[in-house]
Amino acid sequence: MFMKFFGSQVIKFLQDRPRRFNLLAILRFVGLLTALVACYSLIFQYLMAYEGRPQSFITGIYWTLTVMSTLGFGDITFQSDIGKLFSTLVLLSGIFLLLILLPFTFIEFFYEPWIRAQKAARAPKQLPKKTAGHVIIIGFNAVTEALIEKLRQYRYPYVLLVPDLIEALRLHDLDYKVMLGDLDNPRSYELARVQQALLVVTTASDQVNANVAATVREVSESIPIIGTANAEASVDILQLAGCTSVLQLGEMMGQALGRRVSGGATPAQTIGQVDGLYIAEAPVRNTSLVGKTLRESCLRELTGVNVLGIWQRGEFQVAQPDIKITRNVVLVLAGSEEQIARFNELFSQPPASDAPVIIIGGGRVGKATAKALTARGLDYRIVEKNPDRIRDKTKYVLGDAAELEVLEAAGIYETPTVIITTHDDDMNIYLTIYCRRLRPDVQIISRAGVERNIATLHRAGADMTMSYASTGANAIINLIGRDNILMVAEGLDVFEIEIPDSLEGKTVAETGIRKKTGCTVIAARQNGTLDYTIDPHEPLPPDSRIILVGTPDAEERFLKLYKEKGEGE
């Protein structure tokens, strides 16, 4: 077995032309050195015989190697001048061959190729031919970093295509799957097995994304390509280049931030939809629900909606009857369009203050947030220190939000909500602390560039935090086309499965699904009809499919308990 493996490795080695050249160079050097040692050994024998001290050929080899390597044991020496001159020649040639030429040959033809081979193994230039169903990712940033975590979670293979060797090696050492290749070369995508891939995701600059899409289309006309666009004008260009979906993450982030603002005509904002089943978020700051427990709110009886859980300080908690609804809570609801409308009808409240919402940062996210607030009928003021971004002087306040005079001009002491949208997490944390000190009672919603800063922003005083990276990753994950799974918010999935045998004929209350797994049954599908009025005390219909909501961990617990083990106890 070993000989078979060794033989295959040698054949593979010899098939590489540069490696064959290096091997031949080393063999030539070894041959020259061997011939020279043999020649010197013969001359040694002749000179020793000339001095009347005959020696064997083996002794000649021994003497030659000790002199050439400069060891010079001194146990065998010449007495004649010609012998001493020969010793000098052997010594000088040894210095050149063994101390200079041999290390150079070893480094040039063995060590360097070995190092390059090690680098090539860490950053390969192609994927195995059988690779399939993988996601090819262009551009490493906060969004793709969050996306990779979710791909790992859902066990989707992926590869990062990186054009720079140093960057590829760095990412490999950080435990990312990388491949080295030029982004504008169709051959790179052929070697990445794009025709067998699930999709291509490109999140670099708009110009690079357009180039990537056009290049991929030279190799495959059918592969889905998801691209991100910073500028609104780039959307059409990316679609023309070949993108099947174009995401404006700044616009999406602004919509998400605006949705979390308390007040306005409709407190419940839809965040996802599954065949007529609506998932919505409802801030409750100015409603009559504040101060009640979920049991006391009687939302199911009054509106028909299911309360799936609550967002509080960036964490999702599964709905429990005794959870108290505080002013900073956001309810996550599920129901029909009519039931969500009924909730809005009963619990819509006019804003506690007519003062404008303050938006700090007038970039893409800030402007998208303003657009979302306008759609909800809410006034706003944008604090922006770059005069080139100011469009409407009645809606903008020019200056640095870190200065009290600027915040006072924006209305910090009257506003009901401050939304912090800058792209600098350090600045967002600083401004969150500052605004919380100025207004202990104000609602503060902050943007986080990376997920690890979410907890820090909450400690700084933010009531709600939205991660830019997670928003983008969630959107891409939902476009992958996973069967029967929809990620409606960070850490919250809606998924549909065939009802396990162990649950048929049992009631939701009897099974204790929520307590055992953290998942909530929100609807059932039977004969193509969706029933989202599941009574927890009525048996689940046989031969049906159930729709559940929960965190990824809760989903995994449910599948392990009921689907893999096939038991409900």
KEMARTI-378734 format. One record per residue (C-alpha): residue in one letter; x, y, z; residue number from 1. Coordinates in Angstrom, 3 decimals. Each point is the difference from the previous one (the first is absolute). Example, Ala and Ser with C-alpha at 12.3 -4.5 7.8 and 13.67 -1.06 7.14 Angstrom:
<pts>
> a 12.300 -4.500 7.800 1 .
> s 1.370 3.440 -0.660 2 .
</pts>
This chain:
<pts>
> m 0.000 0.000 0.000 1 .
> f 2.834 2.369 0.922 2 .
> m 1.893 -0.747 -3.219 3 .
> k -3.146 0.636 -2.029 4 .
> f -0.534 3.363 1.726 5 .
> f 3.686 0.938 -0.336 6 .
> g -0.014 -0.915 -3.661 7 .
> s -3.087 2.101 -0.715 8 .
> q 1.575 2.988 1.758 9 .
> v 3.215 -0.344 -2.030 10 .
> i -1.978 -0.198 -3.253 11 .
> k -2.000 3.078 1.007 12 .
> f 3.243 1.812 0.838 13 .
> l 1.621 -0.871 -3.318 14 .
> q -3.037 1.107 -2.010 15 .
> d 0.658 3.606 1.036 16 .
> r 2.498 1.562 -2.439 17 .
> p 1.597 2.547 2.408 18 .
> r 0.409 -2.743 2.596 19 .
> r 1.671 -2.261 -2.590 20 .
> f 2.397 2.832 -0.875 21 .
> n 0.864 0.552 3.680 22 .
> l 0.540 -3.713 0.546 23 .
> l 2.308 -0.242 -3.015 24 .
> a 1.984 3.024 1.207 25 .
> i 0.512 -1.596 3.408 26 .
> l 0.967 -3.332 -1.598 27 .
> r 2.543 1.758 -2.248 28 .
> f 1.566 1.680 3.015 29 .
> v 0.140 -3.266 1.944 30 .
> g 1.526 -1.708 -3.054 31 .
> l 2.666 2.696 -0.335 32 .
> l 0.816 -0.208 3.704 33 .
> t 0.204 -3.809 -0.121 34 .
> a 2.289 0.062 -3.048 35 .
> l 2.263 2.591 1.617 36 .
> v 0.252 -1.978 3.261 37 .
> a 0.862 -3.159 -1.970 38 .
> c 2.621 1.882 -2.027 39 .
> y 1.578 1.545 3.095 40 .
> s 0.029 -3.403 1.701 41 .
> l 1.937 -1.535 -2.915 42 .
> i 2.504 2.873 -0.016 43 .
> f 0.349 -0.408 3.795 44 .
> q 0.909 -3.670 -0.490 45 .
> y 2.610 0.883 -2.661 46 .
> l 1.644 2.728 2.100 47 .
> m 0.044 -2.176 3.112 48 .
> a 1.676 -2.769 -1.995 49 .
> y 2.480 2.624 -1.311 50 .
> e 0.896 0.805 3.622 51 .
> g 0.371 -3.681 0.777 52 .
> r -3.171 -0.316 2.089 53 .
> p -2.578 -1.833 -2.129 54 .
> q -3.673 0.387 1.114 55 .
> s -3.293 -1.644 -1.024 56 .
> f -2.659 1.670 -2.152 57 .
> i -2.376 0.128 3.001 58 .
> t 2.648 1.880 1.951 59 .
> g 0.261 2.382 -2.943 60 .
> i -3.738 0.722 0.133 61 .
> y 0.238 0.531 3.762 62 .
> w 2.934 2.436 -0.365 63 .
> t -1.637 1.889 -2.879 64 .
> l -3.261 0.567 1.882 65 .
> t 1.714 1.149 3.221 66 .
> v 2.115 2.516 -1.923 67 .
> m -2.826 1.255 -2.279 68 .
> s -2.334 0.477 2.954 69 .
> t 2.785 1.892 1.852 70 .
> l -0.155 -2.448 2.922 71 .
> g 3.684 -0.860 -0.459 72 .
> f 0.502 -2.685 2.643 73 .
> g 3.761 0.014 -0.742 74 .
> d 0.429 -3.755 0.411 75 .
> i 1.131 -0.298 -3.648 76 .
> t 2.264 2.725 -1.447 77 .
> f 2.407 0.386 -2.917 78 .
> q 3.705 0.580 0.544 79 .
> s 0.967 1.159 -3.504 80 .
> d -0.623 3.448 -1.477 81 .
> i -2.057 -1.425 -2.874 82 .
> g -2.191 -1.812 2.534 83 .
> k -0.502 3.199 1.982 84 .
> l -0.896 1.887 -3.191 85 .
> f -2.560 -2.729 -0.796 86 .
> s -1.437 0.305 3.527 87 .
> t -0.406 3.750 -0.532 88 .
> l -1.818 -0.601 -3.305 89 .
> v -2.348 -2.516 1.623 90 .
> l -0.657 2.390 2.906 91 .
> l -0.812 2.998 -2.258 92 .
> s -2.245 -2.047 -2.283 93 .
> g -1.756 -1.383 3.079 94 .
> i -0.614 3.498 1.365 95 .
> f -1.544 1.031 -3.329 96 .
> l -2.058 -3.143 -0.597 97 .
> l -1.111 -0.977 3.505 98 .
> l -0.137 3.313 1.863 99 .
> i -1.206 2.262 -2.823 100 .
> l -1.446 -1.901 -2.955 101 .
> l -1.699 -2.815 1.967 102 .
> p -2.082 2.296 2.296 103 .
> f -0.947 2.122 -3.022 104 .
> t -1.031 -3.081 -1.975 105 .
> f -1.966 -1.370 2.950 106 .
> i -1.853 3.278 0.557 107 .
> e -0.607 0.761 -3.685 108 .
> f -1.026 -3.427 -1.220 109 .
> f -1.398 -1.676 3.092 110 .
> y -0.913 2.294 2.889 111 .
> e -1.588 2.825 -2.026 112 .
> p -2.091 -2.374 -2.153 113 .
> w -1.088 -1.771 3.186 114 .
> i -1.063 3.321 1.569 115 .
> r -1.880 0.918 -3.181 116 .
> a -1.703 -3.394 0.040 117 .
> q -1.043 0.555 3.619 118 .
> k -1.435 3.410 -0.913 119 .
> a -1.772 -1.501 -3.002 120 .
> a -1.566 -2.601 2.265 121 .
> r -1.280 2.758 2.307 122 .
> a -1.223 2.144 -2.895 123 .
> p -0.803 -2.367 -2.887 124 .
> k -0.630 1.295 -3.502 125 .
> q -2.808 -2.442 -0.671 126 .
> l -2.645 -2.058 1.768 127 .
> p -0.365 -3.762 -0.409 128 .
> k -1.933 -0.945 -3.130 129 .
> k -2.767 -1.644 2.022 130 .
> t -0.707 3.167 2.028 131 .
> a -3.694 0.938 -0.308 132 .
> g -2.752 1.860 1.824 133 .
> h 2.421 2.579 1.409 134 .
> v -0.230 3.775 0.329 135 .
> i 2.740 2.061 -1.664 136 .
> i 0.613 3.232 1.939 137 .
> i 1.781 3.074 -1.363 138 .
> g 1.209 2.598 2.491 139 .
> f 0.782 -0.556 3.679 140 .
> n -1.698 2.513 2.293 141 .
> a -2.362 0.134 2.978 142 .
> v -2.958 -1.155 -2.125 143 .
> t 1.745 -3.018 -1.518 144 .
> e 1.545 -0.861 3.368 145 .
> a -3.515 -0.195 1.489 146 .
> l -1.212 -1.858 -3.106 147 .
> i 2.706 -2.656 0.365 148 .
> e -1.045 -0.623 3.598 149 .
> k -3.567 -0.612 -1.152 150 .
> l 1.133 -2.223 -2.881 151 .
> r 1.950 -2.087 2.486 152 .
> q -3.031 -0.113 2.264 153 .
> y -2.203 -1.341 -2.797 154 .
> r 2.823 -2.232 -1.307 155 .
> y 0.392 1.639 -3.401 156 .
> p 3.510 -0.354 -1.494 157 .
> y 1.588 3.245 -1.153 158 .
> v 3.242 1.414 -1.361 159 .
> l 1.451 3.510 0.122 160 .
> l 1.543 0.943 -3.352 161 .
> v 2.963 2.276 0.812 162 .
> p 2.319 1.602 -2.599 163 .
> d 2.885 0.771 2.398 164 .
> l 2.207 -2.828 1.338 165 .
> i 0.892 1.738 3.278 166 .
> e -3.672 0.699 0.740 167 .
> a -0.956 -3.555 -0.954 168 .
> l 2.582 -1.433 2.402 169 .
> r -1.172 2.339 2.761 170 .
> l -3.612 -1.087 -0.435 171 .
> h 1.021 -3.665 -0.147 172 .
> d 1.824 0.393 3.303 173 .
> l -3.238 1.452 1.413 174 .
> d -1.691 -3.292 -0.947 175 .
> y -1.814 1.188 -3.130 176 .
> k -0.298 -2.111 -3.142 177 .
> v 1.854 1.981 -2.680 178 .
> m 1.011 -0.311 -3.631 179 .
> l 2.535 2.168 -1.815 180 .
> g -1.127 1.475 -3.316 181 .
> d -0.410 3.211 -1.988 182 .
> l -3.522 1.381 0.254 183 .
> d -0.076 1.146 -3.635 184 .
> n 1.219 -3.297 -1.473 185 .
> p -2.699 -2.471 -1.163 186 .
> r 2.449 -2.833 0.615 187 .
> s -0.066 0.763 3.747 188 .
> y -3.722 -0.715 0.107 189 .
> e 0.388 -3.136 -2.090 190 .
> l 2.549 -1.266 2.529 191 .
> a -2.363 1.043 2.813 192 .
> r -2.536 -2.365 -1.622 193 .
> v -2.521 2.798 -0.480 194 .
> q -2.162 -2.141 -2.273 195 .
> q -0.544 -2.408 2.900 196 .
> a -0.353 2.712 2.671 197 .
> l -3.148 1.012 1.847 198 .
> l 0.510 3.707 -0.590 199 .
> v 2.553 2.818 -0.165 200 .
> v -0.037 2.825 2.561 201 .
> t 2.003 3.137 -0.762 202 .
> t 0.199 2.756 2.642 203 .
> a 2.937 2.097 -1.194 204 .
> s -0.322 3.497 -1.510 205 .
> d -2.726 0.613 -2.581 206 .
> q 2.583 0.067 -2.803 207 .
> v 1.642 -3.265 1.076 208 .
> n -3.407 -1.626 0.471 209 .
> a -0.978 0.918 -3.574 210 .
> n 3.269 -1.431 -1.318 211 .
> v -0.454 -3.206 1.992 212 .
> a -3.582 -0.471 -1.212 213 .
> a 0.970 0.557 -3.647 214 .
> t 2.966 -2.372 0.306 215 .
> v -2.048 -2.748 1.658 216 .
> r -2.587 0.284 -2.766 217 .
> e 2.719 -0.898 -2.521 218 .
> v 0.267 -3.372 1.742 219 .
> s -3.610 -0.657 1.074 220 .
> e -3.265 1.547 -1.091 221 .
> s -2.078 -1.753 2.639 222 .
> i 1.882 0.383 3.292 223 .
> p -1.818 2.423 2.360 224 .
> i 2.110 3.077 0.822 225 .
> i -0.765 2.187 3.034 226 .
> g 1.705 3.383 -0.010 227 .
> t -0.032 2.946 2.379 228 .
> a -0.373 3.583 -1.182 229 .
> n 1.084 3.095 1.876 230 .
> a -1.447 2.487 -2.470 231 .
> e -3.600 -0.122 -1.203 232 .
> a 1.181 0.554 -3.580 233 .
> s 2.076 -3.176 0.235 234 .
> v -3.050 -2.251 0.355 235 .
> d -0.882 0.060 -3.703 236 .
> i 3.651 -0.283 -1.022 237 .
> l 0.543 -3.085 2.166 238 .
> q -3.153 -1.597 -1.372 239 .
> l 1.179 0.687 -3.547 240 .
> a 3.391 -1.492 0.903 241 .
> g -1.711 -3.245 0.971 242 .
> c -1.052 0.197 3.657 243 .
> t -3.243 -1.844 0.672 244 .
> s -0.511 1.862 3.307 245 .
> v 1.402 3.345 1.086 246 .
> l -0.113 0.984 3.674 247 .
> q 0.197 3.586 1.177 248 .
> l 1.131 -0.728 3.526 249 .
> g -0.028 3.646 1.015 250 .
> e -3.645 0.289 -1.036 251 .
> m -0.895 -3.228 1.791 252 .
> m 1.786 1.127 3.155 253 .
> g -1.830 3.333 -0.051 254 .
> q -3.344 -1.754 -0.376 255 .
> a 0.809 -2.274 2.941 256 .
> l 1.020 2.927 2.222 257 .
> g -3.082 2.003 -0.946 258 .
> r -2.223 -2.980 0.750 259 .
> r 1.210 -0.088 3.604 260 .
> v -1.056 3.579 0.772 261 .
> s -2.964 0.188 2.377 262 .
> g -2.946 2.099 -1.140 263 .
> g -1.641 0.710 -3.318 264 .
> a -3.108 -1.405 -1.619 265 .
> t 0.860 -3.706 0.155 266 .
> p 2.066 -1.469 2.828 267 .
> a 0.259 -3.477 -1.585 268 .
> q 2.341 -0.157 -3.006 269 .
> t 0.161 -3.144 -2.164 270 .
> i 3.461 -1.616 -0.091 271 .
> g -0.825 -3.249 -1.776 272 .
> q -2.758 -1.944 -1.728 273 .
> v -0.602 -3.709 -0.600 274 .
> d -2.994 -0.798 -2.222 275 .
> g -2.394 2.480 1.586 276 .
> l 1.504 -0.291 3.480 277 .
> y 1.449 3.344 1.013 278 .
> i 2.836 0.478 2.504 279 .
> a 0.085 3.508 1.469 280 .
> e 1.873 2.038 2.586 281 .
> a -1.876 2.421 2.231 282 .
> p 1.716 2.522 2.313 283 .
> v -2.281 0.584 2.996 284 .
> r 1.518 3.089 1.634 285 .
> n -3.096 2.196 -0.375 286 .
> t -2.699 -2.674 0.188 287 .
> s -2.287 -1.226 2.766 288 .
> l 1.880 -3.314 0.005 289 .
> v 2.884 1.412 2.050 290 .
> g 0.025 -1.368 3.538 291 .
> k -2.064 -3.109 -0.773 292 .
> t 1.136 -3.591 -0.299 293 .
> l -0.650 -1.887 -3.216 294 .
> r -2.777 -1.916 1.774 295 .
> e -1.626 3.233 1.184 296 .
> s 0.224 1.585 -3.460 297 .
> c -2.488 -2.577 -1.431 298 .
> l 1.377 0.702 -3.474 299 .
> r -1.034 -3.414 -1.322 300 .
> e -3.608 0.512 1.094 301 .
> l -0.185 3.635 -1.112 302 .
> t 1.733 -0.191 -3.380 303 .
> g 0.672 -3.645 -0.870 304 .
> v 3.766 0.575 -0.340 305 .
> n 2.571 -2.325 1.505 306 .
> v 2.705 1.653 2.087 307 .
> l 3.128 -1.878 -0.981 308 .
> g 2.328 1.818 2.343 309 .
> i 1.555 3.328 0.826 310 .
> w 3.138 1.913 -0.881 311 .
> q 1.553 1.579 3.059 312 .
> r 3.434 1.611 -0.019 313 .
> g 1.022 -1.874 -3.126 314 .
> e -1.048 -3.451 1.202 315 .
> f -2.951 -2.048 -1.172 316 .
> q -2.011 -1.715 2.744 317 .
> v -2.605 -2.642 -0.748 318 .
> a -3.481 1.106 1.101 319 .
> q -0.935 -1.109 3.501 320 .
> p -3.302 0.958 1.690 321 .
> d 1.746 1.764 2.890 322 .
> i 2.374 2.149 -2.083 323 .
> k -0.633 3.630 0.854 324 .
> i -0.402 2.487 -2.837 325 .
> t 2.271 2.974 0.689 326 .
> r 0.229 3.235 -1.957 327 .
> n 3.128 -1.104 -1.867 328 .
> v -1.391 -3.380 -1.091 329 .
> v -0.715 -0.852 -3.639 330 .
> l -2.635 -2.709 -0.450 331 .
> v 0.437 -2.570 -2.764 332 .
> l -3.439 -0.956 -1.325 333 .
> a -1.351 -2.573 -2.453 334 .
> g -3.408 0.018 -1.644 335 .
> s -2.018 0.740 -3.093 336 .
> e -0.037 3.419 -1.621 337 .
> e -3.400 0.629 1.589 338 .
> q 1.244 -0.973 3.453 339 .
> i 3.030 2.306 -0.249 340 .
> a -2.314 2.779 -1.163 341 .
> r -2.255 -0.696 2.995 342 .
> f 2.995 0.309 2.324 343 .
> n 0.913 3.345 -1.573 344 .
> e -3.575 1.198 0.303 345 .
> l -0.125 -0.772 3.717 346 .
> f 3.465 1.056 1.040 347 .
> s 0.999 2.801 -2.353 348 .
> q 0.682 3.051 2.096 349 .
> p 0.965 3.501 -1.045 350 .
> p 3.613 0.823 0.772 351 .
> a 0.667 1.216 3.520 352 .
> s 1.727 3.003 -1.534 353 .
> d -0.381 1.850 -3.290 354 .
> a 3.705 0.874 0.103 355 .
> p 2.078 -1.349 -2.877 356 .
> v 2.005 -3.191 0.314 357 .
> i 3.741 0.746 -0.010 358 .
> i 2.105 -1.950 -2.492 359 .
> i 3.741 0.303 0.585 360 .
> g 1.849 -0.582 -3.259 361 .
> g -1.155 1.017 -3.460 362 .
> g 1.597 -2.770 -2.024 363 .
> r -1.806 -2.751 -1.895 364 .
> v -1.421 -1.589 3.135 365 .
> g -1.048 3.340 1.495 366 .
> k -1.818 1.076 -3.155 367 .
> a -1.700 -3.397 -0.300 368 .
> t -1.140 0.310 3.619 369 .
> a -1.456 3.434 -0.734 370 .
> k -1.861 -1.446 -2.972 371 .
> a -1.463 -2.763 2.194 372 .
> l -1.137 2.528 2.615 373 .
> t -1.637 2.152 -2.668 374 .
> a -1.976 -3.035 -1.183 375 .
> r -1.253 -0.408 3.577 376 .
> g -0.981 3.655 0.260 377 .
> l 2.751 0.878 2.489 378 .
> d 2.032 3.190 -0.115 379 .
> y 3.790 -0.094 0.347 380 .
> r 3.195 2.042 0.159 381 .
> i 3.322 -1.286 -1.321 382 .
> v 3.196 1.099 1.734 383 .
> e 2.806 0.002 -2.563 384 .
> k 3.421 1.657 0.112 385 .
> n 0.730 -0.344 -3.732 386 .
> p -1.631 2.971 -1.787 387 .
> d 0.106 -1.821 -3.350 388 .
> r -2.589 -2.498 1.273 389 .
> i -2.590 2.590 0.946 390 .
> r -2.973 0.017 -2.390 391 .
> d -2.828 1.710 1.903 392 .
> k 1.081 2.609 2.546 393 .
> t -3.314 -0.295 1.828 394 .
> k 0.697 -3.675 0.751 395 .
> y 3.749 0.189 0.669 396 .
> v 2.101 1.427 2.799 397 .
> l 3.594 0.675 -1.022 398 .
> g 2.598 -0.872 2.629 399 .
> d 1.634 -2.645 2.157 400 .
> a -2.441 -2.010 2.128 401 .
> a 2.655 -0.191 2.724 402 .
> e -0.570 3.735 0.638 403 .
> l -2.855 0.914 2.339 404 .
> e -0.966 3.105 -1.991 405 .
> v -0.587 -2.108 -3.118 406 .
> l -2.193 -2.513 1.846 407 .
> e -1.948 2.819 1.626 408 .
> a -0.635 1.507 -3.429 409 .
> a -1.288 -3.408 -1.160 410 .
> g -2.353 -0.210 3.001 411 .
> i 1.683 -2.495 2.300 412 .
> y -2.074 1.062 3.011 413 .
> e -3.335 -0.387 -1.826 414 .
> t 0.503 -2.944 -2.365 415 .
> p -1.592 -3.365 0.853 416 .
> t 2.676 -2.013 -1.835 417 .
> v 3.656 0.266 -1.020 418 .
> i 1.244 -2.240 -2.821 419 .
> i 3.785 -0.259 -0.331 420 .
> t 1.024 -1.135 -3.492 421 .
> t 3.691 0.798 -0.495 422 .
> h 2.256 -2.713 -1.414 423 .
> d 2.472 0.340 2.886 424 .
> d -0.883 -2.282 2.931 425 .
> d 2.291 1.890 2.374 426 .
> m -1.820 3.229 -0.818 427 .
> n -3.381 -1.700 0.364 428 .
> i 0.925 -1.251 3.473 429 .
> y 1.260 3.449 0.975 430 .
> l -3.160 1.735 -1.256 431 .
> t -2.241 -2.595 1.678 432 .
> i 1.619 0.722 3.370 433 .
> y -0.231 3.752 -0.639 434 .
> c -3.665 -0.011 -1.034 435 .
> r -0.955 -2.288 2.883 436 .
> r 1.637 2.414 2.436 437 .
> l -1.849 2.959 -1.524 438 .
> r -3.355 -1.807 -0.211 439 .
> p -0.420 -2.998 2.352 440 .
> d -3.563 -0.549 -1.277 441 .
> v 0.559 0.262 -3.769 442 .
> q -0.231 -3.009 -2.306 443 .
> i 3.461 -0.662 -1.495 444 .
> i 0.366 -2.250 -3.048 445 .
> s 3.535 -0.579 -1.225 446 .
> r 1.670 -1.599 -2.959 447 .
> a 2.853 -2.486 0.549 448 .
> g 2.492 -0.689 -2.741 449 .
> v 1.059 -3.343 1.431 450 .
> e -1.919 -2.385 2.228 451 .
> r 2.496 -0.012 2.865 452 .
> n -0.838 3.645 0.749 453 .
> i -3.724 -0.635 0.501 454 .
> a 0.410 -0.879 3.680 455 .
> t 2.284 3.008 0.531 456 .
> l -2.591 2.354 -1.500 457 .
> h -2.659 -1.387 2.315 458 .
> r 2.275 0.500 2.979 459 .
> a 0.590 3.548 -1.210 460 .
> g -3.743 0.658 0.216 461 .
> a -1.548 -0.952 -3.352 462 .
> d -3.546 -1.360 0.235 463 .
> m 0.296 -1.786 -3.329 464 .
> t 2.915 -0.813 -2.264 465 .
> m 0.068 -1.160 -3.599 466 .
> s 3.072 -1.670 -1.473 467 .
> y 0.893 1.062 -3.544 468 .
> a 1.910 -3.259 -0.497 469 .
> s -2.895 -2.163 1.189 470 .
> t -2.545 1.915 -2.070 471 .
> g 1.997 -0.700 -3.161 472 .
> a 0.746 -3.611 0.911 473 .
> n -3.651 -0.709 0.805 474 .
> a -1.125 1.415 -3.334 475 .
> i 2.492 -2.150 -1.908 476 .
> i -0.893 -3.139 1.956 477 .
> n -3.683 0.469 -0.869 478 .
> l 0.897 0.269 -3.690 479 .
> i 1.844 -3.322 0.036 480 .
> g -3.333 -1.726 -0.338 481 .
> r 0.141 -2.300 3.007 482 .
> d -2.969 -2.295 -0.018 483 .
> n -2.678 0.992 2.491 484 .
> i 2.227 2.352 2.030 485 .
> l -0.273 3.774 0.258 486 .
> m 2.243 2.117 2.184 487 .
> v -2.254 2.880 1.024 488 .
> a 2.422 1.742 2.347 489 .
> e 3.400 -0.453 1.560 490 .
> g -0.110 -3.293 1.858 491 .
> l -3.643 -0.738 -0.865 492 .
> d -1.074 -2.590 -2.600 493 .
> v -3.358 -1.146 -1.285 494 .
> f 0.161 -3.582 -1.261 495 .
> e -2.477 -2.586 -1.246 496 .
> i 0.195 -3.794 0.383 497 .
> e -2.256 -2.997 -0.364 498 .
> i -1.618 -0.741 3.345 499 .
> p 1.981 -2.753 1.792 500 .
> d -1.864 -3.204 0.873 501 .
> s 0.539 0.650 3.705 502 .
> l -1.964 3.292 -0.203 503 .
> e -3.011 -1.183 -1.979 504 .
> g -3.195 0.086 1.996 505 .
> k 1.553 1.966 2.864 506 .
> t -0.694 3.590 0.983 507 .
> v 2.713 2.666 0.011 508 .
> a -0.537 0.467 3.739 509 .
> e 0.317 -3.733 0.597 510 .
> t 3.264 -0.386 -1.929 511 .
> g 1.758 2.883 1.780 512 .
> i 1.881 0.873 -3.195 513 .
> r 0.756 3.548 1.093 514 .
> k 1.332 -1.066 3.389 515 .
> k 2.076 -2.879 -1.365 516 .
> t 1.465 1.658 -3.081 517 .
> g -0.690 3.757 0.058 518 .
> c -1.990 -0.241 -3.269 519 .
> t -3.578 1.206 -0.389 520 .
> v -2.593 -1.636 -2.282 521 .
> i -1.672 2.863 -1.871 522 .
> a -1.906 -1.700 -2.829 523 .
> a -0.826 -3.282 -1.698 524 .
> r -0.392 -0.843 -3.675 525 .
> q -2.426 -2.750 -1.036 526 .
> n -1.076 -0.759 -3.578 527 .
> g 1.640 3.237 -1.150 528 .
> t -2.002 2.135 2.458 529 .
> l 1.863 2.021 2.627 530 .
> d -1.616 0.196 3.445 531 .
> y 1.620 2.674 2.196 532 .
> t -2.562 -0.212 2.767 533 .
> i 1.524 -3.013 1.734 534 .
> d -1.742 -0.639 3.303 535 .
> p 2.593 -1.242 2.531 536 .
> h -2.669 -2.256 1.530 537 .
> e -1.149 -1.605 -3.275 538 .
> p 1.796 -3.066 -1.458 539 .
> l 2.420 0.723 -2.838 540 .
> p -1.505 -1.153 -3.311 541 .
> p 1.416 -3.290 -1.360 542 .
> d 1.792 -0.157 -3.374 543 .
> s 0.755 3.717 0.127 544 .
> r 2.984 2.294 0.057 545 .
> i 0.652 2.332 2.921 546 .
> i 1.647 3.401 -0.084 547 .
> l 2.162 0.964 2.943 548 .
> v 2.086 2.982 1.043 549 .
> g 3.084 0.041 2.187 550 .
> t 3.689 0.751 0.241 551 .
> p 2.441 -2.216 -1.934 552 .
> d 0.888 -1.810 3.235 553 .
> a -3.674 -0.596 0.743 554 .
> e -0.530 -1.258 -3.545 555 .
> e 2.891 -2.432 0.402 556 .
> r -1.404 -1.257 3.314 557 .
> f -3.415 -0.561 -1.556 558 .
> l 1.384 -1.921 -2.988 559 .
> k 2.198 -2.111 2.240 560 .
> l -2.800 -0.795 2.429 561 .
> y -2.856 -0.623 -2.428 562 .
> k 1.428 -0.531 -3.444 563 .
> e 3.215 -1.902 0.577 564 .
> k -1.051 -1.979 3.063 565 .
> g -3.637 -0.226 -1.056 566 .
> e -1.261 0.364 3.541 567 .
> g -1.838 2.751 1.772 568 .
> e 0.763 -0.881 3.549 569 .
</pts>
